[in-house]
Amino acid sequence: MTRARSGLDKVSRSRCRCLLNKELRSNCRQPQLHWTFVIQLTRHDSSVMDSVTEGSRRTLTFVADLLNEDTRGVALLELSKKHEEVPELALILWHSFGVMTSLLQEIISVYTLLNTSQFTTAASNRVCNVLVLLQCVASHDETRVPFLNAHIPLFLYPFLDTTSKSRPFEYLRLTSLGVIGALVKNDSPDVVNFLLTTEIIPLCLRIMETGAELSKTVAIFIVQKILHDDHGLNYICATYERFCALGTVLCNMVWQLVEQQTARLLKYVVRCFLRLSDNARAREALRQYLPEPLLDATFSAVLRDDAATKRCLALLSEHLSGLQDAAISSSSQFNKDPDFLAAACTTPDQWGGLDSISFEVPCEHPFIKWPTLLHC
């Protein structure tokens, strides 16, 4: 406490007011120090807040309340509601002493409830409020890289590894996916490189197969963003086992969409197949095993007003042209088989052999349980 007060004494009140003024805030050289001072001053010196709006005052108060277990629940709820209204909330959360630690404590405290019936709707809502704030930090340009360097996404993987279809667990998985989706949204190579060293792809593949529609959509969005990066595409196509795992899940999704057509989900399935066709070896496999509904008029009705996806389908057809007529007839025996790529996995020589484990992780994280790999 003495050290904190001595630090506060070294910062003038006018300097702290600059931090709360949007026009002058960019001139502050060390925001990671000053945000802590400002939040401390809101509790010890009310005169600093005289020129601050009521909304900003409440926001800083709620951030400070995150440090207290007795007031944290209300603070999480209020901050999650207004996270889009405060442009620099990510900076305040990241650079305020003890705040990120408090959020991680909330996440870790839920681990013991994941395999029990004690994970209630109230517990789910509370941890999801934490995840909303983490998504805010992951979305901001200035906090995204430090967020990755701290390996904070790894703390969310136990949530993605759950399989219960109850509403609290589904909401938990969806909000956790939202944090990863916020990371990949800006097509950052650093984000893709980080994710490829983790088990995010097999986790997303399982959710794409068994999750609710919205969770499937966010999961395939993440996979599509990883594929969009050249490193991500090369990683998936490095071995036939990896390509086979993704291709089988995408095929299953196509046949599910035949029964229950959804334009939003179909859009990402088509984009994933289109991106895979950019790889020569994957393109040869897709010429034989691309699901037939993508080649005929099965989805014409649902795509009537989606010109972008129709262009993607046309481009995919161009990529696979040459053997397209033969592919339709020769692949019909596989098209209705959920494991239509399984037979192809018996001939991996064209891919250089299966000399590495699919989706391997270089080091084992103590908080992560390695999931069962998708079998193909």
C-alpha positions in Angstrom: 0.0 0.0 0.0 2.9 2.4 0.9 4.6 1.7 -2.5 1.3 2.2 -4.3 0.7 5.6 -2.6 4.3 6.7 -3.3 3.8 5.9 -7.0 0.6 7.8 -7.0 2.3 10.8 -5.5 4.7 10.9 -8.5 1.8 11.3 -11.0 0.2 14.7 -11.1 -3.6 14.9 -11.1 -3.5 16.8 -14.4 -1.6 13.9 -16.0 -4.3 11.5 -14.9 -7.1 13.7 -16.2 -5.3 13.5 -19.6 -5.8 9.8 -19.5 -9.5 10.2 -19.1 -9.7 12.8 -21.9 -10.0 11.1 -25.3 -8.2 13.8 -27.2 -5.1 13.8 -25.0 -4.9 10.1 -24.0 -2.8 9.2 -27.0 0.0 11.5 -25.7 0.6 9.4 -22.6 3.7 7.4 -23.0 3.1 4.6 -20.5 -0.7 3.8 -20.4 0.0 0.4 -18.6 1.2 2.4 -15.6 -1.3 5.3 -15.8 -4.4 3.2 -16.0 -3.5 1.6 -12.7 -2.9 5.0 -11.2 -6.2 6.4 -12.5 -8.2 3.4 -11.1 -6.4 3.8 -7.7 -7.2 7.5 -7.7 -10.9 6.9 -8.3 -10.9 5.3 -4.9 -8.6 7.6 -3.0 -9.1 11.0 -4.6 -12.6 11.9 -5.9 -11.4 15.3 -7.2 -9.6 13.6 -10.1 -13.0 12.4 -11.4 -14.7 15.8 -11.3 -14.4 16.4 -15.1 -15.2 12.8 -16.0 -18.6 11.7 -17.4 -20.8 9.5 -15.2 -20.4 6.6 -17.7 -16.6 6.7 -17.6 -16.7 7.0 -13.8 -18.9 3.9 -13.5 -16.7 2.0 -15.9 -13.5 2.7 -13.9 -15.3 1.8 -10.7 -16.5 -1.5 -12.1 -13.0 -2.3 -13.3 -11.6 -1.6 -9.8 -14.4 -3.8 -8.4 -13.0 -6.8 -10.3 -10.3 -7.0 -7.7 -12.7 -7.7 -4.9 -14.4 -11.1 -4.9 -17.5 -9.7 -3.2 -18.1 -7.1 -5.9 -16.7 -9.0 -8.9 -19.9 -10.7 -10.0 -21.8 -7.4 -10.5 -18.8 -5.8 -12.1 -18.5 -8.7 -14.6 -22.1 -8.4 -15.5 -22.1 -4.6 -16.0 -18.8 -4.5 -17.9 -19.9 -7.3 -20.2 -23.0 -5.3 -21.1 -21.1 -2.2 -22.0 -17.9 -3.6 -23.5 -18.8 -2.2 -26.9 -19.6 1.2 -25.5 -16.1 1.8 -24.1 -13.5 1.8 -27.0 -10.5 1.5 -24.7 -11.9 -1.0 -22.2 -9.4 -3.6 -23.5 -6.5 -1.4 -22.6 -7.9 -0.6 -19.2 -8.5 -4.3 -18.4 -5.1 -5.4 -19.7 -3.0 -2.7 -18.1 -4.8 -2.5 -14.7 -2.8 -4.3 -12.0 -4.4 -7.6 -10.9 -7.4 -7.4 -13.3 -6.4 -10.1 -15.8 -5.3 -12.3 -12.9 -8.8 -12.0 -11.4 -10.4 -13.0 -14.7 -8.2 -16.0 -15.0 -9.0 -17.0 -11.4 -12.7 -17.0 -12.4 -12.0 -19.3 -15.4 -9.8 -21.8 -13.4 -12.4 -22.0 -10.7 -14.9 -23.5 -13.1 -12.7 -26.4 -14.2 -13.8 -28.6 -11.3 -17.4 -28.1 -12.3 -17.1 -29.2 -15.9 -17.6 -32.9 -15.2 -20.3 -32.6 -12.7 -24.0 -31.5 -12.5 -22.9 -28.5 -10.5 -22.2 -26.4 -13.6 -25.5 -24.4 -13.5 -26.8 -21.7 -15.7 -25.7 -19.1 -13.1 -22.1 -20.5 -13.2 -22.2 -20.5 -16.9 -23.4 -16.9 -17.2 -20.8 -15.7 -14.8 -17.8 -17.3 -16.6 -19.3 -16.2 -19.9 -19.2 -12.6 -18.7 -15.5 -13.2 -18.1 -15.1 -14.6 -21.6 -16.8 -11.5 -23.1 -14.2 -9.3 -21.5 -11.4 -11.6 -22.7 -12.9 -11.3 -26.2 -12.7 -7.5 -25.8 -9.0 -7.8 -25.1 -8.4 -10.3 -27.9 -10.1 -8.0 -30.4 -8.0 -4.9 -29.7 -5.0 -4.2 -31.9 -2.8 -3.2 -29.0 -3.6 -6.0 -26.6 -3.9 -8.9 -29.1 -0.3 -9.8 -29.2 0.4 -9.6 -25.5 -2.8 -11.7 -25.0 -1.3 -14.4 -27.2 2.2 -14.1 -25.7 0.6 -14.8 -22.3 -1.0 -18.0 -23.8 -4.4 -17.0 -22.3 -6.4 -18.8 -25.1 -5.1 -22.1 -23.7 -7.1 -21.6 -20.5 -10.3 -21.8 -22.7 -9.6 -25.1 -24.3 -11.0 -27.2 -21.4 -14.3 -25.4 -22.1 -14.1 -26.3 -25.8 -13.3 -29.9 -24.9 -16.7 -30.4 -23.2 -19.3 -32.6 -24.9 -22.5 -32.0 -22.9 -25.3 -30.6 -25.0 -27.1 -28.8 -22.2 -27.6 -25.1 -22.6 -25.0 -23.9 -20.0 -22.3 -25.9 -21.7 -23.4 -24.9 -25.2 -23.3 -21.3 -24.2 -19.9 -21.8 -22.6 -18.4 -23.3 -25.8 -20.0 -20.7 -28.0 -18.6 -17.8 -25.9 -15.2 -19.5 -25.8 -15.2 -19.8 -29.5 -16.0 -16.1 -29.7 -12.7 -15.3 -28.1 -10.8 -17.4 -30.6 -12.9 -15.9 -33.4 -12.0 -12.4 -32.3 -8.3 -13.4 -32.6 -8.5 -14.7 -36.1 -10.8 -12.1 -37.4 -8.1 -9.7 -38.6 -6.1 -12.4 -40.5 -3.0 -12.0 -38.4 -0.2 -14.5 -39.3 1.0 -14.3 -35.6 -2.4 -15.5 -34.5 -2.5 -18.4 -37.0 1.1 -19.5 -36.1 0.1 -19.5 -32.4 -3.1 -21.5 -32.9 -1.3 -24.1 -35.1 0.9 -24.9 -32.1 -2.2 -25.8 -30.1 -5.0 -28.2 -30.5 -7.6 -25.7 -31.7 -8.2 -27.5 -35.1 -9.3 -30.9 -33.6 -11.4 -29.1 -31.0 -13.1 -27.0 -33.7 -13.7 -30.1 -35.9 -15.5 -31.9 -33.1 -17.8 -28.9 -32.5 -18.4 -28.6 -36.3 -19.7 -32.2 -36.2 -21.7 -32.3 -32.9 -22.3 -28.7 -31.8 -25.4 -26.5 -32.1 -25.7 -24.5 -35.3 -24.3 -21.2 -34.0 -21.3 -23.0 -32.4 -20.7 -24.9 -35.7 -20.7 -21.6 -37.5 -18.1 -20.0 -35.3 -16.0 -23.1 -35.2 -15.9 -23.4 -39.0 -15.2 -19.6 -39.3 -12.1 -20.2 -37.2 -11.0 -23.1 -39.4 -11.7 -21.1 -42.5 -9.6 -18.2 -41.2 -6.7 -20.6 -40.5 -7.0 -22.1 -44.0 -6.9 -18.6 -45.5 -3.4 -18.2 -44.2 -0.8 -19.9 -46.4 0.9 -21.4 -43.4 -2.4 -22.8 -42.2 -3.3 -24.3 -45.6 0.2 -25.9 -45.8 -0.2 -27.3 -42.3 -3.5 -28.9 -43.0 -2.3 -30.4 -46.3 1.1 -31.5 -45.0 -0.2 -35.0 -44.3 -3.1 -36.9 -45.7 -4.4 -37.6 -42.2 -4.9 -33.9 -41.4 -6.6 -33.3 -44.8 -8.7 -36.4 -44.3 -9.9 -35.3 -40.8 -11.0 -31.9 -42.1 -12.4 -33.3 -45.4 -14.5 -35.9 -43.6 -16.0 -33.3 -41.2 -16.8 -30.9 -44.1 -18.4 -33.7 -46.0 -20.6 -34.7 -43.1 -21.6 -31.1 -42.7 -22.7 -31.0 -46.4 -25.0 -34.0 -45.9 -26.4 -32.5 -42.8 -27.1 -29.3 -44.7 -29.0 -31.3 -47.3 -31.5 -32.2 -44.6 -31.5 -28.8 -42.9 -30.2 -26.0 -45.2 -28.6 -23.0 -43.6 -27.0 -20.4 -45.9 -24.7 -19.0 -43.2 -23.1 -22.4 -42.4 -23.0 -23.5 -46.0 -21.1 -20.4 -46.9 -18.2 -21.3 -44.7 -18.2 -25.0 -45.9 -17.9 -23.9 -49.5 -15.1 -21.4 -48.7 -13.2 -24.2 -46.9 -13.5 -26.5 -49.8 -12.5 -23.7 -52.2 -9.4 -22.9 -50.1 -8.4 -26.5 -50.0 -8.6 -26.7 -53.7 -5.7 -24.2 -53.9 -3.4 -27.0 -52.8 -2.4 -29.3 -55.6 -2.6 -32.6 -53.7 -5.9 -31.6 -52.0 -7.3 -30.6 -55.3 -6.6 -34.0 -56.8 -8.4 -35.7 -53.8 -11.4 -33.3 -54.1 -11.8 -34.2 -57.8 -12.7 -37.7 -56.6 -14.5 -37.1 -53.4 -16.2 -33.7 -53.4 -19.8 -34.2 -52.1 -22.2 -34.3 -55.0 -24.7 -31.8 -53.6 -22.1 -29.1 -54.1 -22.0 -30.0 -57.8 -25.7 -30.1 -58.6 -28.6 -27.8 -57.8 -29.3 -29.1 -54.3 -28.5 -25.7 -52.6 -29.8 -23.4 -55.4 -32.8 -22.3 -53.4 -30.9 -21.4 -50.2 -28.2 -19.6 -52.2 -30.7 -17.7 -54.4 -29.7 -14.4 -52.7 -26.1 -15.2 -51.9 -24.1 -14.1 -54.9 -20.8 -14.4 -53.1 -21.2 -18.1 -52.2 -22.5 -18.9 -55.7 -19.3 -17.3 -57.1 -17.2 -19.4 -54.7 -19.0 -22.6 -55.9 -18.4 -21.6 -59.5 -14.7 -21.0 -58.8 -14.5 -24.3 -56.9 -15.9 -26.1 -60.0 -13.3 -24.3 -62.2 -10.5 -25.5 -59.9 -11.7 -29.1 -60.2 -12.5 -28.9 -63.9 -10.9 -31.5 -66.2 -11.9 -34.5 -64.3 -15.2 -33.2 -63.1 -17.5 -35.5 -65.2 -15.5 -38.6 -64.2 -15.6 -37.4 -60.6 -19.3 -37.3 -60.4 -19.8 -40.8 -61.6 -16.8 -42.5 -59.9 -17.4 -40.9 -56.5 -21.1 -41.7 -56.2 -20.3 -44.8 -54.2 -18.4 -42.7 -51.6 -20.6 -39.6 -51.6 -23.3 -41.1 -49.3 -20.7 -42.7 -47.0 -20.0 -40.4 -43.9 -16.4 -41.7 -44.0 -16.1 -41.2 -47.7 -12.4 -40.2 -47.4 -11.5 -43.3 -45.4 -10.6 -45.3 -48.4 -8.2 -42.6 -49.7 -6.3 -42.7 -46.4 -5.0 -46.2 -47.3 -3.0 -44.6 -50.1 -0.9 -41.9 -48.5 2.1 -42.2 -50.7 1.0 -39.2 -52.8 1.2 -37.1 -49.7 4.7 -38.1 -48.7 3.6 -40.6 -46.0 2.1 -40.3 -42.6 5.3 -39.8 -40.8 3.9 -37.3 -38.2 0.9 -37.4 -35.9 -2.1 -35.4 -37.0 -2.5 -32.0 -35.3 0.4 -32.6 -33.0 1.2 -30.1 -30.2 4.9 -29.5 -29.5 4.5 -29.3 -25.7 1.8 -30.4 -23.3 0.0 -27.7 -21.4 -0.9 -28.7 -17.8 -4.4 -27.3 -18.1 -5.3 -29.1 -21.4 -6.4 -32.7 -21.9 -5.5 -33.9 -25.4 -8.7 -34.8 -27.2 -9.3 -38.0 -29.2 -8.2 -37.4 -32.7 -10.9 -37.6 -35.4 -10.5 -41.0 -36.9 -10.7 -41.4 -40.7 
